[in-house]
Amino acid sequence: MKFFDNVGVMAIGTRLRMLSEKMTEDATEIYEMYGVGLKPKWFPVFYVLSKDQEKSITTIANEIGHSHPSVSKIVREMVKEGILLEKKDDSDGRKNNVVLSEKGNNITDQIHEQYLDVDNAVQAMLDQSRHNMWHAIEEFEFLLEQKSMIQRVKEEKKRREVEKVQIVSFEAKYQAFFRSINEEWINEYFTMEEIDRKSLDNPQEYILDTGGDILVALYDGEPAGVCALLKMDDPQYDFELAKMAVSKEAKGKGIGWLLGKAVTDKAQGLGAKKIYLESNTILKPAINLYHKLGFKKVVGHPTPYQRCNIQMELELK
């Protein structure tokens, strides 16, 4: 079909759905041709019950890979048609099982020739194919079990977005952004403190001139995040990671990770052995990021911040 030639593999869901609809239409006619009173969607439930005396809806759902509500609906339809019966479980009277009725058992007796003909017809078609679709479906299902389609698309989205991120050194033209983006998150959760104002009002004097650094993340050429590296006058730590922030519009694009990795790499390049940071556990995404970067919780270091309730360090190798 020209549509699929033009669209390509991203339309695989649409193509599989159309194929499924075509197969279901044919299956409906096949049941009618053999005089078997089943609907195609009933077949999985019918088949597993034709092999055993009775089963619970939960057991059937697990066996055929359908949801419990889906199987419940099918069972109700088949009970209404007189193909199934509901009965109390012998060992647990609170639980209902389903079983084939006399009508259902009669279908079991008459469907064998249909099974034989359908199986042979499908096998002949697979033999005529360059690619065995049955095995391909098995492989595709296995791959989706390992990682769902939504997970795979999320990874591709992040990979594409990461390519738009550039980490650059601080310049005076980024000062207004450096201040505003940090003021935004501080005022959202806490209150600006005097030490915040010092570093945000005078990053050149307070951070850069004392041996620190500031990195800026650009997304599509526009500033989207910042992170500072403060030189510490401390025998235990070389630098403090501070003033990390990512704009709300750019969250979820991996910018925090890229900034954190760039800053820690920068510190290592400057000969640092340990990096220190202070934060608050209310900032869960930030704390998760720090753990991902390799930071570990420490206690006992004096802090100038009222909002600080967690201190962490990263030992560089």
C-alpha positions, 0 to 999 in steps of 0.5 A: 500500500502506497500510504505505508511506503510513504509513511514508513515503519512509524506506522507499524501500529496502524498496519498491524491494526488493519491486518488484524481487522482483515484477519478478524473479518475473514475469521468471522466468515470462516466460523459461519462457513463451518457453522460454528457459533463463535465470534473471533474474539471469543476464541482464546477463552473458548480454546483454553476452556475446551482443554480443561474442565473449568477455570477462574476468570483470573486464570484465563486472563493470565493464560491468554494474556488479556486483562481481567475486565476484558475476559469478564466481558467476553465470559458474560457474552458467552454465558448469554449465548449459552456457550459457557456456564458459571459455577461456584468453585468447589474449594472456595464458594466465594469464587466463581469459575466458568465451564463449557456448557453442553452447547460449548462442548458440542462446538468443541466436537464440531470445530476440529475440521475447522482447526485442521483447515485453518492451520494448514492454510496459515502454514501454507501462507507462512511457507510462501513468505520470505519472512515467517511472520509467526516467528517475527511476531514472537521476536517483536513481542519479546523485544517489547517485553524487554522494553515497551514502545513508549520507553523506546520512544522516550529514549529517542526523544531524549537522545534527540533533545540532548543533541540540541544542548550545548554547555558553555562557559559563563559570560556577562550576557548570561548574568540576568538569566543566572539570577532569575532562574535561581531566584525562581526556584528559591522563591518557589520553595524557600526564601532568598537568603543573604548568601544567595544575593551575594552570588547571584548579584555578583557572580564574577566577584563571588564565584569566578574571581575566587577560582570557581566557575559557572556553566550555562546550558543552551537549548537550541541556542537559548539559555535553559540551565545553569550550575556553579562551581564554588572554590572552597577554603576547606581542607576537606573539599575543593569545590562546592556544586551550587546554584544548579537550576533548569528552566521549567520549559526545558525540564525532562530533556536531560539538561540537569544531568548534562550540567552536573556531569560537565561541572564535576568533570570541570572540577576533576580537570582542575585537580579536585578530589572532593566536591560538596553540595547542600540542598533540601530533601523537598527537592526530590528530582535534584536529590535523585540527580545528585545520587545519579551523579555519585554524590553521597550523604554526609553530616556535620559540615557547617552551613550558612543556609537556613534551608539546608537539611541535607549535605552530600559529597562526591569523591572524584577518582 
